[in-house]
């Protein structure tokens, strides 16, 4: 099937390309704008973009095909994507999606015959505390029920522009249930920067070191060490040190706001209500490492935050907190640019994120070298999480000893938890590190808790026997997700959801992950359909070992975690679904011939296998 052409694409492309300065590193942003304007990436647009940016056509087409929010095939004037996260499914997402499909006479995963609308599923939208959720043309819809879907159906039928839909459909709230020093104690814009200028960059780095702040994205690498490595790095090309326009060695600060781990939504809240604190932390980092440019990589599901974040940056520039000569300091020039993602979980991995920033497919790089020495455009780059930069701002203002006094010796400070699932009070909870799972469950009103998924599908599944374990790097490290399942829930359903997620989100770069996640999904589906046997459980364990030891990046190496944890801690969830003790193939050849038998009117023994 040939891809449809959009007429007069050149006049539409001209302002888009001009807005992005005909910069090849902005390719993803350019393609996003084309998708918004045309509801498709037309073949003609790919040709023209390649010519104007001076890049091979295959590169443009490769990027357009990599990100799930971009499409080279029609998706309709309205594209509705229901969140497929397990917590949304627990709230009835599947039934709601089918309800809207029936209402609009469209089949799930396809475009309506009149080309008006398509309805499909997507990965977690980061709205687990106010689901069921969905996206319409990239904008978040929350708290969906049949009444809201009735209204949405009428708006689509009447071709009402999404910008004119009732605001209540898009309402999102922070749901901060417990605040501590990060969320509960205000820091005026500029206070941390002034403290750095008074103290000096070197002493500020020492304060960061004394604080023992570790990355809040899940890996837990010491922040001061990362900043120190970046500051010490020098990039040379043909014997010359590469410098920025101010004569300083060129370095970059990148804030990873691609919060794609299912069950996590803390960064959404920080960016919505504490953006100044995050940008302040980035600016502190820039002063310490000597960076002149920063990027906020914002996940595509949070595009609704883009306008207000640009407003915060504008206000900070006007206040002298960004741009040239920050707070009157002649040698302090730093600014921040926002890049919007387009639906690729893998871009949460720092090297894949950098590839995406450079206008490429978000595939993880071989390491070493690491981003701190060879990051964005091959220059020394610090990549830290949203929460990490927020903590850095507080440390710069109040000192390392203050922060180190919180939490535990190995896990200092506080941690934001995104709590969802079978709880009466879902939302954001801030605790000093060392809090027990049991305490969190009591505070959030957990309903007969049976299992908790810590740090999302890539993290750890714990049973009711382990609720006295602690949230800390030395026990249960976490990027922030905290999904609760009550005793009546089938743990196998959550495992199946997670395996589908990993198979869908694999970038396909390495064979162990590309093939392993697909095989893992097929085996789980086989068990779900009632055809599983004990040999399938052994095969899942073998696959899990291969994924953990042979995958190129963290996505593949963690993709087996929920399966292996559930097999070890909830074996009955699998065993009660097994068909028998003997091997049974997943494909029923005789059953597949049933349609042919009906067509031919045959049902004799020779028509069966």
Backbone torsions as a table, in degrees:
resi	resn	phi	psi	omega
1	UNK	NA	124.9	179.8
2	UNK	-74.2	144.5	177.0
3	UNK	-73.9	136.4	-177.8
4	UNK	-69.2	144.1	177.0
5	UNK	-93.1	147.3	173.2
6	UNK	-104.8	123.5	-178.0
7	UNK	-67.3	154.9	175.2
8	UNK	54.9	43.9	-178.4
9	UNK	-73.1	-28.7	-177.1
10	UNK	-61.2	-47.2	178.0
11	UNK	-60.5	-32.3	178.3
12	UNK	-72.8	-37.8	-177.0
13	UNK	-72.7	-32.2	-173.5
14	UNK	-54.3	-52.6	179.5
15	UNK	-67.6	-31.5	179.2
16	UNK	-65.4	-47.0	179.2
17	UNK	-64.2	-40.3	179.5
18	UNK	-64.5	-40.3	180.0
19	UNK	-59.9	-34.8	-178.6
20	UNK	-99.1	14.4	172.9
21	UNK	64.2	24.1	-178.7
22	UNK	50.6	37.1	-175.7
23	UNK	-96.4	119.9	-178.0
24	UNK	-62.9	-26.4	178.7
25	UNK	-71.2	-12.3	177.7
26	UNK	-96.9	17.5	-174.4
27	UNK	-55.9	-43.7	-179.4
28	UNK	-62.6	-41.0	179.6
29	UNK	-65.6	-38.4	178.2
30	UNK	-63.5	-46.6	-179.6
31	UNK	-64.8	-35.5	176.1
32	UNK	-61.5	-44.1	-179.8
33	UNK	-64.5	-38.6	177.8
34	UNK	-65.0	-43.3	178.7
35	UNK	-59.6	-43.7	179.7
36	UNK	-62.2	-39.5	-175.8
37	UNK	-77.1	-36.1	-172.3
38	UNK	-110.7	-10.2	-173.2
39	UNK	61.7	22.4	-178.8
40	UNK	-172.5	157.3	169.1
41	UNK	-100.5	96.5	-176.2
42	UNK	-67.3	151.0	178.2
43	UNK	-58.3	-37.8	179.1
44	UNK	-63.4	-35.1	178.3
45	UNK	-67.8	-39.3	178.2
46	UNK	-60.7	-43.4	178.9
47	UNK	-60.0	-49.0	-176.0
48	UNK	-68.2	-40.1	178.9
49	UNK	-61.4	-43.5	179.1
50	UNK	-59.3	-42.8	-179.6
51	UNK	-66.2	-48.6	-175.2
52	UNK	-70.1	-30.1	179.6
53	UNK	-91.4	-11.0	179.6
54	UNK	69.9	36.0	178.8
55	UNK	-122.5	155.4	178.5
56	UNK	-60.2	144.2	-179.9
57	UNK	-58.4	-37.0	-178.0
58	UNK	-61.9	-30.3	177.6
59	UNK	-67.1	-43.3	179.8
60	UNK	-65.5	-44.7	179.9
61	UNK	-65.2	-35.3	178.8
62	UNK	-63.9	-41.8	178.5
63	UNK	-68.0	-42.5	-179.8
64	UNK	-61.5	-30.9	-178.7
65	UNK	-89.6	-8.2	-174.1
66	UNK	-86.8	-37.5	-171.9
67	UNK	-95.1	133.6	-172.0
68	UNK	-69.5	-20.6	179.7
69	UNK	-87.2	-0.6	174.7
70	UNK	-108.2	148.1	-178.4
71	UNK	-148.3	134.5	174.6
72	UNK	-93.7	5.6	174.3
73	UNK	-122.0	152.5	-177.7
74	UNK	-58.8	139.7	175.1
75	UNK	-120.6	3.0	179.8
76	UNK	92.3	166.4	176.8
77	UNK	-66.9	-29.8	178.1
78	UNK	-124.2	122.1	175.7
79	UNK	-112.7	114.7	-179.7
80	UNK	-106.7	120.6	-177.7
81	UNK	-119.1	113.2	180.0
82	UNK	-83.2	136.5	178.9
83	UNK	-64.1	128.6	-177.9
84	UNK	-98.2	11.1	-179.8
85	UNK	-63.2	152.2	-176.5
86	UNK	-60.0	-36.0	-179.5
87	UNK	-67.8	-33.9	175.4
88	UNK	-68.8	-38.7	177.4
89	UNK	-63.9	-38.1	178.0
90	UNK	-63.4	-24.3	179.6
91	UNK	-92.9	7.0	175.1
92	UNK	96.0	24.1	-177.1
93	UNK	-58.1	-42.6	-176.5
94	UNK	-60.4	-45.3	-180.0
95	UNK	-65.9	-38.5	-179.6
96	UNK	-66.8	-39.6	178.7
97	UNK	-63.9	-42.6	178.4
98	UNK	-65.4	-35.5	178.8
99	UNK	-60.8	-46.1	179.9
100	UNK	-68.8	-37.7	176.2
101	UNK	-58.4	-45.7	179.5
102	UNK	-63.8	-39.5	-177.2
103	UNK	-65.7	-36.9	-176.9
104	UNK	-100.0	5.5	178.0
105	UNK	54.7	51.7	178.8
106	UNK	-135.3	143.0	179.1
107	UNK	-85.3	137.6	180.0
108	UNK	-56.1	132.3	178.8
109	UNK	86.3	1.5	-178.8
110	UNK	-128.2	169.2	178.5
111	UNK	-96.7	141.4	178.3
112	UNK	-60.7	156.0	-174.7
113	UNK	-61.0	-30.0	178.9
114	UNK	-86.1	2.5	178.3
115	UNK	73.5	14.0	-175.1
116	UNK	-80.4	-42.9	-168.7
117	UNK	-147.1	149.8	168.2
118	UNK	-130.3	147.9	-179.7
119	UNK	-131.3	128.5	-178.1
120	UNK	-154.1	-177.8	176.8
121	UNK	-103.6	161.3	175.3
122	UNK	-142.6	175.0	177.5
123	UNK	-74.9	-177.3	-176.0
124	UNK	-53.1	133.5	-179.0
125	UNK	-94.3	0.7	179.8
126	UNK	78.0	22.4	179.7
127	UNK	-122.0	35.9	-173.5
128	UNK	-63.8	-21.4	-179.4
129	UNK	-87.2	-4.9	-179.9
130	UNK	-146.1	42.6	177.5
131	UNK	-89.2	178.3	-1.4
132	UNK	-63.5	145.7	-176.0
133	UNK	-127.2	163.8	178.3
134	UNK	-156.0	173.8	173.9
135	UNK	-121.8	138.2	171.1
136	UNK	-121.3	115.3	-174.0
137	UNK	50.0	35.9	175.7
138	UNK	92.1	-4.8	-177.5
139	UNK	-101.6	136.8	-171.9
140	UNK	-75.2	132.0	171.8
141	UNK	-111.9	136.7	-174.9
142	UNK	-126.5	165.6	174.1
143	UNK	49.9	47.6	-175.8
144	UNK	-72.7	140.4	170.2
145	UNK	-147.3	-177.7	-175.2
146	UNK	-65.6	-34.7	178.3
147	UNK	-63.2	-44.0	178.9
148	UNK	-67.1	-38.0	178.9
149	UNK	-67.7	-32.5	174.0
150	UNK	-60.0	-45.2	179.3
151	UNK	-65.2	-44.7	179.8
152	UNK	-60.9	-41.3	178.4
153	UNK	-60.4	-41.9	179.0
154	UNK	-67.5	-38.6	178.8
155	UNK	-63.3	-39.4	179.0
156	UNK	-69.4	-44.7	179.9
157	UNK	-60.2	-36.1	-179.0
158	UNK	-85.6	3.1	179.3
159	UNK	56.5	38.5	176.8
160	UNK	-72.4	125.4	178.0
161	UNK	-56.1	139.9	-177.6
162	UNK	-57.0	-33.8	179.7
163	UNK	-63.0	-18.8	-178.2
164	UNK	-104.2	7.1	178.0
165	UNK	-70.9	155.0	179.4
166	UNK	-57.1	131.7	-178.3
167	UNK	-58.1	-27.2	-176.4
168	UNK	-64.3	-22.1	177.4
169	UNK	-68.4	-26.0	-175.2
170	UNK	-106.4	7.8	-175.1
171	UNK	-65.4	128.0	173.8
172	UNK	-125.4	144.8	179.3
173	UNK	-125.0	158.3	-177.7
174	UNK	-74.7	-35.9	-178.6
175	UNK	54.3	47.5	175.7
176	UNK	-79.2	110.8	-175.6
177	UNK	-95.4	-29.8	178.6
178	UNK	-144.9	121.3	-179.9
179	UNK	-113.9	145.6	176.3
180	UNK	-128.9	-141.3	-170.5
181	UNK	-69.2	-25.4	-178.2
182	UNK	-81.1	-45.7	-176.9
183	UNK	-95.1	-21.1	-172.1
184	UNK	-100.1	-13.0	-178.7
185	UNK	-118.1	113.0	-173.4
186	UNK	-69.7	147.3	174.2
187	UNK	-127.2	118.7	-177.7
188	UNK	-66.4	140.2	178.3
189	UNK	-54.9	129.5	179.0
190	UNK	97.7	-17.7	-177.2
191	UNK	-62.6	-42.7	-179.6
192	UNK	-67.6	-39.1	179.5
193	UNK	-65.0	-43.2	178.5
194	UNK	-61.7	-37.9	178.6
195	UNK	-64.7	-39.1	179.0
196	UNK	-65.9	-45.0	-179.6
197	UNK	-64.0	-35.9	179.0
198	UNK	-72.7	-36.2	-175.7
199	UNK	-85.5	-34.9	-175.1
200	UNK	98.9	151.6	-175.4
201	UNK	-64.3	-42.0	-176.9
202	UNK	-64.4	-44.5	-179.9
203	UNK	-70.3	-30.0	176.4
204	UNK	-66.5	-40.7	175.9
205	UNK	-61.0	-37.7	177.3
206	UNK	-64.4	-38.7	176.8
207	UNK	-64.8	-39.8	176.8
208	UNK	-62.1	-39.5	178.8
209	UNK	-64.8	-44.0	179.9
210	UNK	-64.9	-29.5	-179.0
211	UNK	-70.4	-24.1	-175.6
212	UNK	58.5	32.8	175.6
213	UNK	-62.4	130.5	176.7
214	UNK	-117.2	148.9	-174.8
215	UNK	-53.9	133.5	-176.3
216	UNK	-90.0	5.5	178.8
217	UNK	-81.5	-6.2	177.4
218	UNK	123.4	-34.0	-177.1
219	UNK	-73.4	-32.8	174.8
220	UNK	76.9	22.9	177.8
221	UNK	-70.8	142.1	-176.3
222	UNK	-66.3	125.1	-173.9
223	UNK	-63.7	-42.8	-178.5
224	UNK	-62.0	-37.3	178.9
225	UNK	-65.3	-43.8	179.5
226	UNK	-60.7	-46.4	-179.6
227	UNK	-64.5	-37.9	-179.9
228	UNK	-65.6	-43.9	178.8
229	UNK	-61.4	-41.4	180.0
230	UNK	-66.5	-41.6	-180.0
231	UNK	-63.6	-35.6	-176.9
232	UNK	-81.3	-16.6	-175.3
233	UNK	-72.1	139.0	175.4
234	UNK	-129.3	126.8	179.6
235	UNK	-102.6	126.0	179.5
236	UNK	-117.7	140.7	173.5
237	UNK	-131.6	121.3	-179.1
238	UNK	54.3	40.1	174.3
239	UNK	82.6	1.2	-178.7
240	UNK	-115.5	138.4	176.0
241	UNK	-73.9	129.7	179.9
242	UNK	-78.5	125.0	-177.8
243	UNK	-124.1	158.3	174.5
244	UNK	-83.4	-175.1	-175.1
245	UNK	-67.1	-17.4	177.7
246	UNK	-89.1	0.4	178.2
247	UNK	90.3	4.9	-179.9
248	UNK	-95.5	148.0	174.8
249	UNK	-53.7	130.9	-171.1
250	UNK	-75.3	123.2	177.6
251	UNK	-138.3	161.0	-176.0
252	UNK	-134.2	151.8	172.6
253	UNK	-115.6	128.7	180.0
254	UNK	-126.2	127.7	175.5
255	UNK	-99.6	118.6	-178.6
256	UNK	-84.2	97.0	177.0
257	UNK	-108.8	27.2	177.2
258	UNK	-90.4	68.8	-171.9
259	UNK	-77.4	77.1	-173.2
260	UNK	-99.0	-4.6	-178.9
261	UNK	-67.3	119.2	179.4
262	UNK	-52.7	133.9	-179.4
263	UNK	94.2	-3.5	-177.9
264	UNK	-108.5	132.5	177.9
265	UNK	-149.0	14.6	-178.9
266	UNK	-65.2	-37.5	-179.0
267	UNK	-66.8	-31.9	175.1
268	UNK	-57.6	-43.2	-178.4
269	UNK	-70.3	-42.3	178.0
270	UNK	-60.6	-43.6	-178.6
271	UNK	-71.9	-29.7	-179.6
272	UNK	-74.0	-42.7	-172.5
273	UNK	-119.9	-8.4	-177.8
274	UNK	-132.7	32.9	-176.4
275	UNK	-61.2	-37.2	178.2
276	UNK	-58.9	-39.3	-179.7
277	UNK	-65.5	-40.2	179.6
278	UNK	-66.8	-48.4	-179.9
279	UNK	-65.1	-32.4	176.2
280	UNK	-63.9	-43.6	178.6
281	UNK	-63.4	-38.7	176.3
282	UNK	-62.9	-39.9	-179.4
283	UNK	-68.9	-37.1	174.5
284	UNK	-60.8	-47.0	178.9
285	UNK	-60.5	-38.2	179.3
286	UNK	-62.9	-40.3	179.5
287	UNK	-66.5	-38.8	-177.1
288	UNK	-69.7	-44.3	-175.6
289	UNK	-92.1	-13.0	-179.7
290	UNK	84.2	36.7	-179.8
291	UNK	-90.8	146.6	178.6
292	UNK	-109.1	-9.5	-177.0
293	UNK	-142.2	142.0	178.3
294	UNK	-131.0	154.7	177.1
295	UNK	-130.1	137.6	167.1
296	UNK	-105.9	114.0	178.3
297	UNK	-92.7	102.6	-173.5
298	UNK	-96.1	126.0	-178.9
299	UNK	-60.7	145.7	-174.9
300	UNK	-60.5	-29.9	179.7
301	UNK	-66.4	-16.9	-179.4
302	UNK	-104.2	27.2	-177.8
303	UNK	-60.9	-24.7	179.8
304	UNK	-62.8	-18.9	178.8
305	UNK	-85.4	-12.3	-171.0
306	UNK	-58.4	-47.7	-177.5
307	UNK	-61.0	-46.5	-178.0
308	UNK	-71.0	-31.3	176.7
309	UNK	-67.6	-40.1	175.3
310	UNK	-61.8	-35.9	177.2
311	UNK	-64.6	-39.4	177.5
312	UNK	-64.3	-43.5	178.5
313	UNK	-61.7	-41.4	179.1
314	UNK	-61.9	-44.1	-180.0
315	UNK	-64.4	-37.8	179.5
316	UNK	-69.3	-36.1	175.7
317	UNK	-63.0	-44.1	-179.4
318	UNK	-64.6	-28.2	179.7
319	UNK	-87.9	2.5	179.8
320	UNK	77.7	18.5	-178.7
321	UNK	-98.7	-3.5	175.1
322	UNK	-146.0	158.7	178.0
323	UNK	99.5	-149.8	-179.2
324	UNK	-84.8	144.6	174.9
325	UNK	53.6	56.6	-177.5
326	UNK	-59.0	128.6	-177.3
327	UNK	49.3	35.9	175.6
328	UNK	78.5	6.3	-179.6
329	UNK	-86.2	113.4	-171.1
330	UNK	-61.8	-29.6	-177.5
331	UNK	-101.5	19.3	-177.3
332	UNK	-119.2	94.7	-179.7
333	UNK	-122.9	119.9	-178.1
334	UNK	-156.6	134.0	176.2
335	UNK	-139.0	163.4	-173.7
336	UNK	-124.6	137.0	177.8
337	UNK	-121.7	141.3	-179.4
338	UNK	-100.9	128.7	172.9
339	UNK	-112.9	135.9	-177.3
340	UNK	-101.9	127.5	176.9
341	UNK	-73.6	-178.3	-175.8
342	UNK	-144.9	39.1	174.4
343	UNK	82.7	64.4	176.7
344	UNK	-146.8	103.3	-178.6
345	UNK	-56.0	-35.0	-176.2
346	UNK	-61.5	-23.5	-178.9
347	UNK	-70.5	-5.4	170.5
348	UNK	-72.0	-18.9	173.9
349	UNK	-76.3	131.0	-165.7
350	UNK	-59.9	-38.5	-178.8
351	UNK	-75.1	-33.5	174.8
352	UNK	-66.6	-37.7	176.7
353	UNK	-61.3	-42.5	179.7
354	UNK	-64.7	-41.4	176.0
355	UNK	-57.6	-42.1	179.3
356	UNK	-66.4	-40.7	176.2
357	UNK	-58.3	-31.6	-178.8
358	UNK	-85.1	5.5	177.2
359	UNK	84.7	28.1	-177.4
360	UNK	-119.0	177.8	169.9
361	UNK	-64.9	143.5	-176.7
362	UNK	-82.4	70.7	179.5
363	UNK	-105.7	135.0	-179.3
364	UNK	-61.7	143.8	178.9
365	UNK	-86.7	160.5	169.2
366	UNK	-70.6	138.1	179.4
367	UNK	-133.7	140.3	-0.6
368	UNK	-70.7	169.7	1.6
369	UNK	-73.6	158.7	-179.4
370	UNK	-98.4	160.7	-178.6
371	UNK	-56.6	-28.5	-178.2
372	UNK	-64.1	-19.4	175.5
373	UNK	-114.2	-33.0	-179.3
374	UNK	-139.3	84.4	-176.9
375	UNK	-111.8	-119.8	-178.3
376	UNK	-61.6	125.6	-177.6
377	UNK	54.7	27.2	178.8
378	UNK	77.7	8.9	-177.0
379	UNK	-100.1	158.5	176.6
380	UNK	-57.8	129.8	-172.6
381	UNK	-141.7	131.4	171.2
382	UNK	-95.1	124.7	173.9
383	UNK	-116.7	115.7	178.7
384	UNK	-131.8	160.7	-178.9
385	UNK	-76.6	158.6	178.9
386	UNK	-54.8	-49.2	-178.6
387	UNK	-65.0	-34.4	179.0
388	UNK	-62.2	-45.8	179.3
389	UNK	-65.9	-35.6	176.8
390	UNK	-62.4	-43.1	176.8
391	UNK	-63.9	-39.8	-179.0
392	UNK	-60.9	-37.9	178.2
393	UNK	-63.7	-43.2	179.1
394	UNK	-64.5	-39.6	179.3
395	UNK	-65.7	-42.8	179.4
396	UNK	-59.8	-36.6	-177.3
397	UNK	-81.1	-35.6	-170.6
398	UNK	-116.1	-5.8	173.4
399	UNK	96.8	155.0	-176.9
400	UNK	-69.9	-36.1	-177.8
401	UNK	-65.0	-38.5	177.5
402	UNK	-58.7	-44.8	-177.7
403	UNK	-71.4	-41.7	-177.4
404	UNK	-65.5	-20.6	179.4
405	UNK	-75.0	-10.5	180.0
406	UNK	-98.6	149.3	175.9
407	UNK	80.7	-140.2	179.9
408	UNK	-118.5	173.9	-177.2
409	UNK	-62.6	-40.6	-178.9
410	UNK	-89.8	-15.3	-177.8
411	UNK	-134.0	83.1	-175.4
412	UNK	-82.7	158.2	176.3
413	UNK	84.4	-159.7	-179.3
414	UNK	-114.6	168.4	179.1
415	UNK	-133.9	135.9	175.1
416	UNK	-89.9	129.8	178.2
417	UNK	-113.8	133.1	175.3
418	UNK	-96.8	102.8	-172.9
419	UNK	-98.8	127.8	179.9
420	UNK	-150.2	176.8	179.4
421	UNK	102.9	-139.9	-175.8
422	UNK	-83.2	69.1	179.2
423	UNK	-135.8	153.9	179.4
424	UNK	-85.5	-18.2	-178.0
425	UNK	-131.8	72.8	177.1
426	UNK	-68.3	153.6	178.5
427	UNK	150.2	-157.6	-176.3
428	UNK	-99.8	130.0	178.5
429	UNK	-126.8	125.8	177.4
430	UNK	-107.0	125.1	179.9
431	UNK	-131.4	151.0	165.1
432	UNK	-63.7	142.2	176.3
433	UNK	-53.6	143.3	-179.2
434	UNK	108.7	-6.5	179.0
435	UNK	-66.4	144.4	179.6
436	UNK	-82.1	153.6	174.9
437	UNK	-59.4	-39.0	-179.5
438	UNK	-59.4	-39.2	179.8
439	UNK	-66.2	-42.0	178.6
440	UNK	-63.3	-42.4	180.0
441	UNK	-62.2	-38.4	178.5
442	UNK	-67.5	-41.7	-176.9
443	UNK	-68.2	-33.8	-175.6
444	UNK	-91.7	1.0	178.3
445	UNK	70.8	46.6	-179.3
446	UNK	-65.8	138.7	-177.1
447	UNK	-97.2	103.6	179.0
448	UNK	45.2	59.5	-172.8
449	UNK	-62.8	138.6	-177.5
450	UNK	-120.9	-37.4	179.6
451	UNK	-148.2	152.5	176.5
452	UNK	-133.9	131.2	175.4
453	UNK	-95.8	110.5	-177.5
454	UNK	-93.5	126.6	176.0
455	UNK	71.7	25.8	175.3
456	UNK	77.3	-176.2	-178.0
457	UNK	-55.5	-31.5	-178.8
458	UNK	-80.8	-2.1	-176.8
459	UNK	-95.5	-129.8	-172.2
460	UNK	-127.8	135.0	172.6
461	UNK	-95.9	127.3	177.5
462	UNK	-119.8	149.8	-179.7
463	UNK	-98.1	175.8	179.3
464	UNK	-60.2	-17.8	179.8
465	UNK	-76.3	-12.4	-172.3
466	UNK	-113.9	16.9	-173.3
467	UNK	-70.2	-7.2	175.3
468	UNK	-92.3	2.1	173.3
469	UNK	-68.7	161.4	-171.8
470	UNK	-116.0	146.9	174.0
471	UNK	-77.3	104.0	-178.0
472	UNK	-169.7	156.1	-179.7
473	UNK	-62.1	-29.0	-178.0
474	UNK	-84.2	-5.2	178.2
475	UNK	-130.5	-76.8	179.5
476	UNK	-118.8	86.8	176.1
477	UNK	-68.8	149.0	-177.3
478	UNK	-154.5	145.3	171.1
479	UNK	-81.0	-12.3	173.7
480	UNK	136.3	-19.5	-178.0
481	UNK	-72.2	142.1	-179.1
482	UNK	-146.9	88.0	-175.4
483	UNK	-101.1	126.9	-173.4
484	UNK	-106.1	135.9	177.8
485	UNK	-124.2	126.3	179.8
486	UNK	-79.0	171.7	-172.3
487	UNK	-63.2	-29.8	-178.0
488	UNK	-78.0	-10.9	179.3
489	UNK	-74.6	149.2	175.0
490	UNK	-92.6	110.3	-178.9
491	UNK	-57.4	-31.4	-179.8
492	UNK	-59.8	-35.3	179.1
493	UNK	-62.4	-40.1	178.0
494	UNK	-66.2	-43.5	178.8
495	UNK	-60.0	-43.9	-180.0
496	UNK	-62.6	-42.1	177.5
497	UNK	-59.5	-43.5	-178.0
498	UNK	-67.6	-38.3	-180.0
499	UNK	-67.3	-36.3	175.9
500	UNK	-64.9	-39.2	178.8
501	UNK	-60.5	-49.2	-177.4
502	UNK	-66.5	-39.2	178.2
503	UNK	-63.4	-38.5	179.9
504	UNK	-70.2	-37.7	-172.1
505	UNK	-91.2	-5.9	176.7
506	UNK	-59.4	132.3	-178.4
507	UNK	-76.8	-12.3	177.3
508	UNK	82.4	6.0	-175.2
509	UNK	-68.0	-45.5	-176.6
510	UNK	-113.2	146.7	-175.7
511	UNK	-63.7	-43.9	-179.1
512	UNK	-54.6	-42.2	-178.9
513	UNK	-78.3	-46.9	-177.2
514	UNK	-58.7	-47.8	-177.8
515	UNK	-84.0	-40.9	-175.9
516	UNK	-62.8	-43.5	179.8
517	UNK	-66.9	-35.6	178.5
518	UNK	-67.7	-42.9	178.3
519	UNK	-65.2	-40.2	178.9
520	UNK	-60.4	-43.5	178.8
521	UNK	-62.6	-43.5	-177.6
522	UNK	-64.7	-39.0	179.5
523	UNK	-67.7	-42.9	178.4
524	UNK	-62.3	-41.0	177.8
525	UNK	-65.1	-36.4	177.4
526	UNK	-62.2	-45.0	178.1
527	UNK	-63.8	-41.8	-179.5
528	UNK	-61.2	-35.5	-177.5
529	UNK	-79.9	-2.7	177.5
530	UNK	92.7	14.7	-178.5
531	UNK	-110.6	10.1	-175.8
532	UNK	-78.8	152.3	177.0
533	UNK	-136.3	167.2	179.3
534	UNK	-55.5	-29.5	178.9
535	UNK	-63.6	-28.8	177.6
536	UNK	-68.3	-35.6	178.4
537	UNK	-66.4	-39.4	177.1
538	UNK	-66.3	-37.3	178.3
539	UNK	-66.5	-36.3	176.8
540	UNK	-63.0	-39.2	178.0
541	UNK	-65.7	-41.9	179.7
542	UNK	-65.1	-43.7	178.0
543	UNK	-62.0	-40.4	179.8
544	UNK	-59.5	-41.0	178.4
545	UNK	-64.0	-42.4	179.4
546	UNK	-64.3	-43.6	179.6
547	UNK	-61.7	-43.5	-177.3
548	UNK	-67.6	-36.3	-171.5
549	UNK	-98.4	-20.4	-171.2
550	UNK	-115.1	-10.1	-176.1
551	UNK	-71.8	153.7	-176.1
552	UNK	-74.0	-35.8	-175.5
553	UNK	-137.6	-175.5	-175.1
554	UNK	-65.0	-28.2	-180.0
555	UNK	-61.2	-50.7	-179.0
556	UNK	-66.7	-40.9	-176.2
557	UNK	-70.9	-18.5	178.4
558	UNK	-106.0	-4.0	-174.6
559	UNK	-65.2	-23.5	-179.9
560	UNK	-90.8	-6.5	-175.1
561	UNK	-53.5	-51.6	-177.2
562	UNK	-64.7	-32.9	179.1
563	UNK	-69.0	-49.2	-177.3
564	UNK	-66.7	-39.4	178.0
565	UNK	-63.4	-44.4	-178.4
566	UNK	-67.5	-38.7	177.1
567	UNK	-60.6	-37.6	-177.5
568	UNK	-78.6	-36.8	-171.2
569	UNK	-105.3	-22.1	-179.9
570	UNK	-133.9	56.3	-176.5
571	UNK	-59.7	-30.0	-179.0
572	UNK	-65.6	-25.6	178.8
573	UNK	-63.5	-28.0	177.7
574	UNK	-90.9	-45.9	-171.3
575	UNK	-62.0	-35.8	-177.9
576	UNK	-72.4	-8.6	178.4
577	UNK	-99.9	-6.7	-176.9
578	UNK	-71.6	140.4	-177.5
579	UNK	-77.1	-34.0	-177.6
580	UNK	-179.8	-174.5	-176.2
581	UNK	-87.7	-18.6	-177.3
582	UNK	-92.0	158.6	177.8
583	UNK	-65.3	138.1	176.4
584	UNK	-135.3	125.8	-179.5
585	UNK	-67.6	150.6	-179.8
586	UNK	-75.2	-26.5	-176.3
587	UNK	-97.7	124.6	179.8
588	UNK	-97.0	98.3	-175.9
589	UNK	-65.7	-41.4	179.7
590	UNK	-64.6	-39.7	178.1
591	UNK	-65.0	-33.2	-179.6
592	UNK	-67.6	-21.3	-179.7
593	UNK	-87.2	-0.9	-175.9
594	UNK	-59.8	-41.7	179.4
595	UNK	-61.6	-42.7	179.3
596	UNK	-63.4	-37.0	178.5
597	UNK	-64.8	-39.7	179.4
598	UNK	-67.0	-40.2	-178.9
599	UNK	-65.1	-40.2	-176.6
600	UNK	-88.7	-11.1	-179.4
601	UNK	73.7	20.1	-178.8
602	UNK	-104.1	143.0	174.4
603	UNK	-148.4	25.9	179.4
604	UNK	-80.4	173.9	-175.7
605	UNK	-62.8	-26.9	-179.5
606	UNK	-77.6	-10.3	178.0
607	UNK	-93.6	4.6	180.0
608	UNK	-119.0	155.2	175.6
609	UNK	-120.5	NA	NA
